């Protein structure tokens, strides 16, 4: 499995967690809890498949669950992979075309099957049939997770056609890396329909477990309205979400076309600044940050600027979830899509002291840089779902 380019690291491979994932254990836990029952990890452990769950709504699209089979297959411990992007499985001879195909499938929110060369922690290469599938929220149609199932392709699997060796049932000790890395029976092995069906069956089983354990409703299929071009209010496509999660600053996007301009995206840094979870802020107006000593004058200035479609910068006293006050340099700006229409309003927050020109100058520079990155993301990436059929590459 591979999401971005990587390199082989001698005999021992390292996987780097994004520095923005400082509290990665809590963040990973919240990723599962917000969509599934508390018992979800116990339920998933019942499945012997090699698979991971990744969250496109977190910085660097990290792994939030890894099965025992995946850990045995790759040689990594659970703590070494949780909170990290899957690129650490790539190596010197990983086909870049396969990586591009996986990236496109993620951006287009579709499934794909592909044969790819990955590497264990010890640096040993192994071929596997990788099946990617999105998990959709039934509430708003967003992709909440991607499931990635890996089916090892050994020389034994490539040589057998009688169906007695399922691949999913192979013990990892049976895979002879040095033998089958350069073995034409694997390298030039064209995936049979049986191979594809085995991988599909594994994905289907995991998706069914997620659906059964969902507390808010998830599905492997989007609602019919999406295929008919009806996009639900507040929808943020994965392609845009992935771009937004790369911006390492505190900000929110609100939808001016919905009643009360609710938040439709909140960055990880915003959640850390305010102490709220994503579920506690999405769908709400930003006024929940106000408190007993918040001055109404800057709020009126803010409302006036929004009604006129103008940018605005104010200093306002806000409150964290624990009721702790903080001075917030808040910059508000309309954000236009590729057709020139206002798609969102961006609110960029920087914690400052009560009155400091140095703080204000620093905040202003950070806000302008963040706003520029948001505008580029929204203008250059399609905000609706890209509806295409799944692909299989052998």
N, C-alpha and C positions, 0 to 999 in steps of 0.2 A: 504494500500500500504506500502511496506517495502523494503528497499534496503540493510540494514545492521542491525545487532542485536542492540537492545535497551532495555530500562527498564521502568517500570511504575513509575512515579514520584508523589507519594501521590495523593492529590486531584487536584493539578494543575501541568500541564506538561510543561516542558521547552524544547525548541528546540534551539540548539546551532549552530550558523553560523561559518563556518571555519574562523579562524583568517586571512587566506590568502584572504578572500573576503572582504577586508577593504572597497573598493568602490563598494559594492555589487549592489547598485541601478544602477550605470552606467554599470557595467559588465552584469547584467541581461538584461538591455535595449539593449546593444550591441548584446547580444546573439540572440535576436529576430530580430533586425534590419538587421543583416548581412544575414539573410535568407529570410525575408519576408518584405512586404511593411509596411510603417509606421502605417497604419491603422489596422494592424493585431490584436491588443488587442481589438479594437472596434468590429472587426468581430467575434472574439472568444466569446465576451461577449453576443452575440446573442444566444449562445447555452446554454440551461438550464442544461446540464449534469454536473456531478461532475468529474472534471478532472484537471490534471496538465501537464505541459511540463517540462522536465528535460534535462539538457545539459551535456552529457558525456565528453565534451571537457573542462569543467571547474573543478577546484578542488572540490572533494567530490560529484560530480554529482548532483548539486543543482537544486531546482525548479526555473524556470525562468518565469513561468506563472501559476497562480492558478485561477480557475473559481469561480464565486460567489457561485455556488452550493457546491464546495469543501470546501470553507470557512464556509458556513452555516453548512455543515455536520460535520466538525471537531471542530468548535468553535474558530478557530484561525483567526486573522486578516491577511490581505494580507502582511503587513510589517513583520509579525512574521514568515511567511513561505518562502518568496522570498529569494533566496540565500542560502537556507538550504537544506540538504539532507532529504529525506522522512522518515528516520529512527525514527523521533520523533513520528510517528503514532504507533510504536510498543509498546508492553507492556508485562506484566508478562506472559500472557497466549497466546501470539502470537506464532503460530507453526513455529519452526525453519526450518522445511522442506519446508514450503511455502517460507520462506526467501531465502533459498538455491535455490529453483526453479526460483525465480525472478532474483537472481544474475546470474544464468546460462543463463537465457534468454537474459539478458543484454550482457553478455560476448559473447554469440553466435549470437547476433544481430538478434533475432527472437521475434515473439510475443508469449504471453502465457495468458491463463485465469486460475485464481485460486481463491478459496474461502479462505479468510484470516480474522482473528480477529484483528481489529485495535482499537485505543482508541482516544476519543475526548480530547480536552484541559483540560476538567474537570475531566478526568480520567475514563470516562464511556466507556465500551467496546461496540463495534458493529461489526457485521459480514457484510462483503461486498464481492461482486464478483468483483475481480480486473482484468482488461484486460490491458496488456502492449503491445505496438506496436512501432517499430522503424520508424523513418522518415529519408529516404535516400536522399542524394544529387544526383541529376541527372548528375551533372558535374563530380564528382570523386567517387561516390559510398559510401562516408562516411555516418555514422549515425550522423545527425546534432542534432536531439532531440529524446527523447522517450516520447510518449503519455501514460499517465496512467489514465484510466477511472475507477471510483469506483461506483458500483451499490449496494446500501444498500440492505441487505437481512433481512427483518423483519419477525416476526412470521406471520404477515398477508400475506406477499408474499409467505412464505413457505406453508401456509395453502390453498392458492388459486391456482387452476389449470385451471380456466376457461379463463384466458387471459384478464380479465377485468381490473386487476390491473397491470400496466406496470412496476412498480418498478422505472423506470426513472421519472415517474410523481408523485411519492410519495413526500409529503411535509416532511421535516425532523422531524416535530413535531409528525408525525404518528409513528415514530420508538421508541418503548418502550424498552429502553436499559436493565433495570433490568429484564424485563419480558423475553426478547429473548436471553439474554446472555447465560443462562443455559438451555434454552428451547430446548429440543431434536429436535423440528421441524426445528430449525436453525442449531444447532451444528451437527446434523447427516443428515442434508438436502442435498440430492444429487442434483446437479445442473441439471435442465431440459434443453432440447434443446432450449426451449423458453427463459430461462434465458440467455443462452449463446448468442443467437441471439440478444437479447436486448442490451447486452454489446457490441457485435460486431457492431451493428448498430450505437451506440454512437461513438465508435472509428472511424468507417468509416466516419461519418459526420464530426468529428474533422479533420481527415486526409484530407478530401476533401477541407475543409476550408483552411487548411495550403497550400495545392497544389494550390488553387485558388489565395491565397495571396502571393505566393512565387515570389520573384524577381529574383531568380537564378535557380529555378526549383527543387522541391522536390517531392518525391513519396513514397507511402507505399511499393513499390516493387523495388528491384534492377534490373538493366539491365540484360538481358538474358546472357550476356557475363560472369557475375559472376558465374552463375550456370554451365557454361562451363569451369570454371577455369581460365578465363582471368581477371587478376587483373590490373586495370588502374595504370599508373605511379604515384608514390607518395602516394599511398593509405596507410592509417594507420588504422588498425582495432580497433574497440571499446575496445577489450580486452587489447590491448597495450596502447591505449589512456588513459584508466582508471588507468593503472599502472603509466604512465608517469605523469599524473596530480597530483599524490600523492607526487611527488618530489618537495619540496618547495624551489627551487633555480632557478636562471636564466640560461636557456640553450635552445639550438635549436638542432633539428636533421635535417641533410641535406641528400639528396639521391645522392650518388656518381654515380649511374647508369643512371641518367638523365642529359641531357645537362645543363651545368653551375651549377651543384650541388645545386639545389634549396632547400630552407627550406621547410620541410614537417610537422614539428611540432615546435611550439614555446611555451614555458612555460609562465604562467601568470606573473611571476617575470621578464622575459625578456621583455615582453610588457610594464610593469611598468617602468623598467630601461630605455628603449629607447623611450617610449612615443608613439609608434606605436600601431595600432590595429592588430588583428590577420590577417584580410583580407589584410592589407597593407604589410605583411611580407611573408605569405605563397606563395610559388611559386617563390620567388625572391632569388638571390644570396646575401650573407651577405655583399657584398661590398657597399650596400646602407648606411652602417654605417660609411663609410669613408668620409673625408672632406678635405678642402684645406690644412690643416696642418698635415694630416696623413702621417707618414714616410713610404716610400715604402720598406725599407729594411726588416722590420718584415713581410710584406706582401709576399715578395719573399721567406722568410724562411718558411712561412706557406704553400705556394704553393708547395715548394720542398718537405716538409714533407708529404703532402697529396699524391703527385705523387709517393712517395716511400712507402706509406702505414704506415707511422710512426706517433707517437704522437708528439705534439709540444706545447710549452707554450711561449707566447709572451706578451709583454706589448705594447699596441697600442692606439693611440688617436682616439677615435670614436666620433660620433656626434648623439645626440638625434634628434627626429623629429623637435623639436623647434630650432635646430641648436646649442644647447648648447653642448660644448665639454666635454668629460670625459675620464679619463684614464681607460683602460679596460685591466685587466689581463685575457687573453683569452687562454684557454686550448682546443686543438683539438685532438680528438682520434677516430680511427676507432672502430665501434661497430659491433660485429659478432653475427649472429643468431645461433640457436641451431645446425645447420649443419656446423658451422665454417666459413661460408662465410661472408664477410663484407656486412652488410645490410644498415648501415648508418654511417655518421660521426657525432659525438657529438661536439658541440661547447659550452663551459661553460664559462660564463662571470662573472667576479667579479669587481666591480668598486673600484679602488685603487687610492692612491695619486701618484704623478709623480714619486717619488723615495722613497720607504720605505720598508726596509727589513721586518719589522713587518707586513705590509700590504701584502707583497708577501707571507710570511709564512702562514698567515691566508687564503689568497686566494688559496694557493696550497692545504691546508687541505680540504677546502670546495669543491674544484674542484675534488679531488680524491674521496671524499665521494659521490658527485653527479654522477660522472662517474660510480662508482661501482653500484649505484642504477639503472642507465640507462642500464648498461650491464645486470644486473639481469633481468630487465623487458623485454628486447628484447630477451634474450636467453630462458627465461622460458615461454613466452607467444606466441602463434601462431600469426603471423603478418598478415595472410590473413583471410578473413571472414570464420567463421565456419558455413557451410550451413546445417541446420537441420530443420525439420518440427516443426511447433508450437505445443505446448502441452496444454492440458486442464486437470486440476486436480480438482476433486470435493471432 
